[in-house]
Amino acid sequence: MPKHYRPAGKKKEGNAAKYITRSKAIKYLQISLATFRKLCILKGVFPRQPKKKVEGNHKTYYHMKDIAFLLHDPLIEKFREIKVHRKKVKKAVAKKNKDLADRLLNRPPTYKLDRLIIERYPTFVDALRDLDDCLTMVHLFAALPAVDGERVQVNRIHNCRRLSHEWQAYISRTHSLRKTFISVKGIYYQAEVQGQKITWLTPHALQQVLTDDVDFNVMLTFLEFYETLLGFVNFKLYHSINVNYPPILDPRLEALAAELYALCRYMSAGPPRVTGNSESDGLIEDRRDGSSTDESELRLAQLQHQLPTNEPGALMHLVEESTAADADDEETKECKTLFKNLKFYLSREVPRESLLFIIPAFGGTVSWEGEGAPFNETDQDITHQIVDRPTQSHVFLSREYVQPQWVYDCVNARIILPTEGYLVGRVPPPHLSPFVDNDAEGYIPEYAETIKRLQAAARNEVLPLPGIGDEDLDNSLVVAMMNRTESNEAAEKKKKLEMLEKQYHEELKMEYEGITFSNLSNKKPDNPPDVVNKDDTQEDHVEDANEQAEKDATDITKTLMSRKQRGLLEAIEIGKQREREKVALLKKRKKNAESSASAKRR
């Protein structure tokens, strides 16, 4: 009998018991493939990769615990009810029973995903960490055309647009936006909410076309869950800043497609609070009806009626307002005052929704061309007008006309950049991504260095440090001279050691080749020792010694490594070599661009 013999009917062990294929899971749950896929998306169940695939590499495996978790979910019964309901409607229509079909269509079975939000995200921080894909999906569907007869329902698109504007209004109101970048895919944003960095992508305001190579059923299933998740997140965030949710918007601004501005007005006006008159009046009416109330309650109602704002908790509200400014961190204060005392006006050709979101988030005041705008183009207090046309019908000398990229670059640099490079008709400077670490990449663009100098000048870092007098300056010079002498002595010692090390390596090499001292003395040198080539300078000797020492150390280290560690080291070296090649390519492109620009100037 073999060692691992298992009789028929015996319980399975190992990977065969832990994992199950998708086809077996569908038969086990007794549902269709589409329902299984939808259930896995809503519950957050994903395929696994077992170490040993029992039934072959071409099959998809799920954990058996996840399938048992799906088996007891109430959504399976709801999906079965929906399937039965569709069959009843189809049968009624086939029998031409119009009354029954109408009754069934008016009472379809429904379900909610509120319970799944609590299941998948036990804390609010967990929901914020998983909000990147949610916001990207909601903003994508908010940009789709709301046309009847398409594969996406109109009410779903309107709901996505409402949720995205509510999220943007909160970010703008709390000044939580940190980075933004315009790319070919769309506009990237990064905000910091309760210590969590959230990055999402919004498409450009262009005409979107629904393609046939995308499975919209899967995307709509994701969207169904993300709508519920974002609704709960917005509810929690709005209540954290003492604003009622859902907000009540101005119907006139909503009809003019200015929902974001209407939301900002609603949040800046403050939440409507319940006054204390109703409570005090109720107590007095109960007293008149003869109900037993204590004198303390009546006095409390009278005192509450005498409050200046006639609202409960008015003192606490005043304290919250007074301490709100102190609670902000340094980064929030910097973002809040970036566009302070600046007034912007948007022309009709610029991306209005994006700028309406960014400018108020950094403390600026903004208006646009069209109905419902807070101020007109003729306002004399406007400092900057965002345009993207080479010619203007009216030019005001009291303001500056800049391209939209200036706003995004100012946000990423956290300073007000000079507007000379962003004037109308000029080619703007390169739009640098704030998500790239130039120091880690090994290549710093020229405009990034310019922005660093402007940031240092804005923070007064180019000026001499305050508090340094003449004596301190003399002492600092003496210390600098001493440090320079010590560094020179250390460099001389290092050179001597490198020369000795090189001589030692040469003797080892000759010993390895079998050259004896007698052969070496009989052999005439090509160059006499007192003659020194002009090309072989001392720096070349030092560089050769350093390279040889590094190579020997690397060879010794590799010999002591295992095969796995050696492969890992080679992979790291390949990655470093690719980074060096990438930096060299960028420098070459920069050199070619400069040469072509100089040729055009000639």
N, C-alpha and C positions, 0 to 999 in steps of 0.2 A: 504494500500500500504506500503511495507517495506521501511525502511529508506534509504537504498542504492539501490533502484530500478533503473535500467537503461533500458530504452526502447530499442527495437531491432533497430539496425542501428546507435545507439548513439556512439559517439566517446569514445574509451577506456581510462581508467584513471589508474594511479598508475603503479605497476610493469608490468601489462599486456600491457601497452603502452610503457614502457621503454625498455623491454627485449623481445627477440624473440628467438624461438628455432632454432636449426641448420637446421632441415628439412624445416621449413617455410622460413628460410633465403635463402636456395638453390632454392626453388620455386620462391621466390621474385626476386632473381637475374637471374634466368633462366640459371643456369650453373650446371655442374655435381659436384659430391662430391669431386673428385680429383682436379678439377679446383678451387673450393671454398677453399679447404685446401691450395693449392699453393698460391692463392691470399691472404689469411690471413697471411701466413708466410712472403710473400714479403712486405705486407703493415704493418705488426706488429700488427694485430688484434688478440686478444686472448679471450677465453671464460670468462664469468663473473659468479659470484655467487650471485644472488639476495637474499634478505632476505626472500622473499616469492616466492617460485617457483610455478607459477600459474598452469602449466601443468604437475607437478609431479617432483619428485627428480631424476628420471632416465634419464632425458633429459639434453642436453647441451644448455646453454643459451648464447646469444650474446647481446650486447647493440645495440639498434635500431639506434643510431647515427653512430656506426661503420658500420653497414650494409648499411646505406644511404651513408656513405663515400666511401664504395666499389662500390656502384651502379654507381657513376659518374667517376670512374677511367678509363683511356684509356686502361689499360691492359686487361679489359674484352673484348673489341673489338679485341685486338690483339690475345687473346686466341681463340676467335671465328673464326678469320681468319686462325689460325693454324689448327683448327679442320676442317674447310672447305677444306683447302689445303690437308690435309691427306685423306679426302674422295675423292678428285679429283684424287690424285695419286693412290689410291686403285682402283678407277673406271677405270683409264687408264690402269693399269696393268691387270685388269680383262678382258678388251676388247683387250688386247695384242697390245695396241697402245704404242710402245716403245718410239717413238720420243716425244710424248706428255708427257709421264712419265718422260723422261730425262729432258725435259724443265722445268717441274714442280719441279723436285728434285734440279735442279740447281738454282732455284729462290724461295727458301722458305721464308715466312714472318718472319721477325726478330723484336726484341724489345730490348730496353736498360733500365737499371735500374738506370741510372744516376739521374733522377728526384726524385726517391724514397730516395736516399741518402740525398739530400737537404731537402726533406720533413721530414724524420725521425730524422735527426741530423742537426738542424739549425746552431749550432756552432761546431767548431772542437773539443772542449773539450767534447761535448756530444758523439761524435764518439769515442774518446779515452776511455771514461767511459764504453762503450759497446763493447770493443774490446777483452774481455777475451774469450768468447765463439767463437768469430770469429777466433782468432789465434789458439785455440785448434782444431777447425774443419779443418782449412786449413792445419795444421801440421799433422793431422790424415790422411787426404787424400793424402798428399805428401809422406807418408810412404807406401801407398798401391802399389802393383805390377802393373806396366804399361804394361799390356798384352792385346792385341786385343781380342775381343770376350767376355770380362768380362762385368759386369754390370756398371762399371765406365769407361768412355771414356779415352783414353790415353792422349789426349790433355788437359783434365781437370786435370789429375794428374801432368802433366808437368807444367801447369800453377800454380797449388798449390805449387809445389816445387820452382818455380821461385819467387812467392810472399813471401814464408816463408824465403827464403835466402835473399831477399831484406830487409825484416824486421830485420832479425838477423844481417845483415851487418850494418844497421843504428844503432842498439842498441850497437853493438861492437865498431863502429866508435865514437859514442858520449859518451861511457863509462856509459851507463844508467842502466846496469844490477846491481841488488842489492842482490838477493837471488837465491839460487838454491838448489834442493833437489832431490835425487834419490829414487824413490819408486817402488813398484811392478807394478803400472799402467804405469809408465814412468818417465820422468824427468820434475820436476816443475821448472819454472823460474818466477821471478818477476822483472820487470823493472819499472823505474820511468821516465815518459815522460811528460814534461811540467806540473809537479806537480801531475800527476795522476799515481797511482800505478796499473800496469797491470800484471796480473798473468795468465799464460797459461801452458798447459801440452803438452809435445811431447812424442810420443810412442818410445819404444826402437827399435833399429835397428835390428829387427828380421823379419823373413818371416811372412807376414800377410796373413790370410786366410779369404775370404769373406764368412760369414755365411748366412744361409737362414732365421734366425729369426730376421733379421734387415730389416726394410723397407727403402731401399736405395732411393726410389723416394722422400720420405720426406727429407732425409738427403741431397740429391742432390739439392733440392729446397733451403734449408738453405745455402748450399755451393754456389749456384748461387748468392745469395745476398751477402754472406760474401766475395766472390772474388771481387766483385765490390767495396765493402766497404774498403777492405784492399788495393786495388789498389789506391783509392783516398787518403787514409791515408799515404801510402808510397810516393805518389806524393807530398803531402803537407810537409811531414817530410824531404824529400830529398831537396826540394827547400828551406826549412828553414835553411839548412846548406850549401846552395849555390852549390848544386850538381844537374846535369841534370838527368831527369827521363823520360823514362826508361834507365837504364845504358847499355852501350855497353860493352860486356864481351869479353875476349880473347877466340877465338874459340878452341884453343888447350887445355886450362884449362877446358873449358866447356865440351869438349869431354872426358876428364879424370875424370869427375864427381867431379871437384873442383870448383864448382860455387861460394861457399861462399868465398874461398880465392881469386877468380877472382874479386868478388864484393869488397872485402876489398882493393885489389890493385887499383881498379878503383877509390874508394873513397879517398884513401890516396894520389893518384897521383894528385887529384884536378880536378875540372870540366873543360872541354874544353870551352874556352871563345872566343867570336868573336873578332877578332883583329880590330884595328882602321884603318888599311890600306885601307880596302874596302870603308869606308865612305869618307876618304880623297881623295882616287883615284876617287871616283864617283863625288865628288865636282869639282875636277880638270877637269875631262872629260866634265862635264856640262859647265864648263867655256870655254873649247876649242870649244864646240859646239855652243857657242854664247849665251847661256842662261844667264839671268840677275841674278848675284849673288853679294851680298854685299862684301865689302872688309873685314868686320868683320868676316863673315863666312869663307872666304878664310884664314884669319889669324888664326881663331880657328882650322881649319883643319890642318894647318901647325904646330901649337903648339901641337895638338893632335898626329900628326905624329912624333913629337920629344919626346914623352913620352918614358921612358925606356922600358916598356913592350909593347908599341904600342897597348894599349887596353883602351877603355873608362872605367872610374871608377877605375883606377889602384890605385889611392891614397886611395879611400874608401876601397878597398880590403886590402891594407896594414894596414889601421887602424883597420879593422875587425880582421885581424890576430894577431895584437899586443894586442887587448883587449879581445881576445877569452879566454886566460888563466885566466884573472881577472874575467870574467863573471861566471866561474864555482863556484859552492858552495863547502863547505867543504867535503861533502860526495862524490861528483864527483871527487874531487882532491885525496881523499883517495883511491877510486876505480881505478883511472888512474895510480897510482904509486904503487899498491900492488905487481905486478910482474915486476916492472921496473928493467932493467938490468939482467933479467933472460931469459934464452934461453931453450926452451923445444923441445923435440923430441918425437914423438908418434910412438909406435910400431903398427904393423898391427892388433893386437888383441884388442886394446882399442877402445872405442866409439869415432871415429875421428871427426864426425861432431859436436858433443856436445863440445868437447875440443877445436876445432877450433873456436867455437863461444865464449867460456868462457875466454880462455887465452888472446886473444887480447883485450877483453873488459876490462881487468884489467891491461893492459899495458905490457903484455909479448909478446915475439916473439916465434913462433911455426912453426915446420915443421913436416913432416910425412914420412912414408916409402912408396915410390912409385914414379911414374913419375909426373913431374910438381912441386915437392917440392922445396922450396926456398934454402935449404941447405941439405947436406947429413948427414948420421949418424956419419961419421968420423970427423965432424967439432969439433975442440978443444974448441970452445967457448960455447958448450952446457953445461948447468948447471944441468938440470934435464931431465931424460928420463922416460917417462910414459910407464910402462910395466905391463903385467898381466899374465906372465908366470913364473913358478918357476925357470927355467934355461935359461941362455942367451948364445948365441954362442960366442959373443965378449963382454967383460966387460972393460969399460974405467974407470980408477981410478980417472979421473978428474971430474966426474959427479956422481950424485946420482940417483939411480934407485928406483922409488917409484910407488905405485899403484895409479890408477885414483882417488880413493876416497880422496887422499891428496889434490888434486886441489879443489875439491868441499868444503872440510872442511876449507881450507884456505880462500876461497871466503866468506863463511858464517861467519868465525871468523874475517875477515879483517886483519889478520896477517899471517906471514909465520910460520906455525907450525913446530915443530921438526919432522924430517923424520924417527926417529927410530921406531915408531910404525907402519909405512906404508911401511917398506921395503919388498922386494919381498920374498914370502914364509911365511910371518907372518900373523896372523889374525889381521886385522886392528881394530882400536877402533870403538865403535858404531857410526853410522852415524846419528847425531842429526838433527832434523828438525828445520830450522830457523823460521818456521811459528807457532811454539808452544811457548807460553809464560810460562816459567817454574815457575815464581813467582805466576802467576795466577792459574796454575794447582796445586800448593802446593807441587810439587816434583821436585827437581833439581838433574839430573843425575850426577854421579861422574865425568864423562868426561866433562860435562858442567862447573863444578867448576874448573877443571884443565884448561880449555880454558879461564875462567875468570881470573885466576891467571896469565896465559901467557899474556893476554891482558893488565893487570895491569903492568906487568913487561916491556912489550913493550912500554907502555906510561910513564914509570918511576914513577909510582904511589906508588911503594913499598919504594922508597927512601924518606928520610925526606924532608919536604917542604923547599925550599930555602928561605933565608932571616930571619931565626930564629936563633938568637944568644943565648949566655948564659943567658942574662937577660930575654929575651923573654921566654926561656925555664923554668927559675925559676918562672916567673910570671904564666906561663901555669900550672906548677905543683901546685902552691898555689891555683889557681882557681879550679883545679881538686880536691884538698883536701877539699876545701870549698863546692863544689858541692856534694862530697861524704857524708860529714857530714849532709848537708841539706837533702839529699835523705834518709839517715838512720833515721833522725828524722821524716820525712814524713812517712816512712814505719812503725815506731813504732806507730804513731798516727792512721794510717790506721788499724793496727792490733787491737788496743784498740776499735776503732769504730766497727770493725767486730765482736769482742767478745760481745760488748754491743748489737749489732743487733741480734746476735744469741740468747742471753739471752732473748731478747724481743720476738723473734719468738717462743721460747720454752714456755714462759709464755702465749702467745696467744694460743698455741696449747693445753696447760693444761686447759685454760679457756674454749676452745671449747669442750674439752672432759668432762668438768664438775668436774674436780678435784679441791677441795677447799684447802685452806692453812692448815686447821686442819688435813684433811686426809693426806696431804703431810707430815706434821710434825710427825703424828702417824706412818706413814709407814717407816719401817726401810730401809735405803738404802742398796743396794747390796754391794756397795763399800763405805767405809768411805771416807769423803771428803779429808782427808789428804793423802789417798793412791791414787796414780796416776799410771795407767797402763803404762807399758813401750812402748806398741805399739802405744798408743794415744799420739803422739808427738804434738808439737805446729803447725807444718806444716800441719798435718792432720786436726787439728781444723780449720786452716785458709782456707784450701781447701774446707772442708765441708761447712763453712760459705759462701764462695764465690758461691759454687754450689747452696746452698739453696737460697741465695739472687737473683741469676740469675733466678732460677726456679720461685720464687715468683713474680719477676718483669715480667717474661713472662706470667704467669697465669693472673696477673692483666691486662696486655696489651691485652691478648686474650679476656677477658671478656668485654672489652670496644670496641672490633672490631665488625664490621658487619659480616654476614655470608660469603660474597664475600671476604672481606679482610682476614678473618680467613682461607679461602681456599687457598688464594694466599700465606699467610705466611706458611701454611703447605707444599705447593708445593716448596717454597724456601728452607724449612728445609729438604725436601726429596732430593732436588738437592745437598745441602751441604753434606748430608749423603752419597750420591752416590760418590761425589768427595773424601770424606774421605776413603770410601771403595776402590776406585780406587788407591789412594795413598798407602793404606795399601797393596793392591795386588802387586803394583810395588815394594814396599820395600821387600815383601816376595819373589818375583821372584829374586830380586837382592841378597838376602841372600842365596837362594837356589843355584844360579849360583856361588856365591863365595864359598859355601861349596863344590859343585861338583868340582870346579877348584882346591881347596886345596886338595881334595881327590885324584885327578888325579896326583897332584905333588908328593904326598906321594908314 
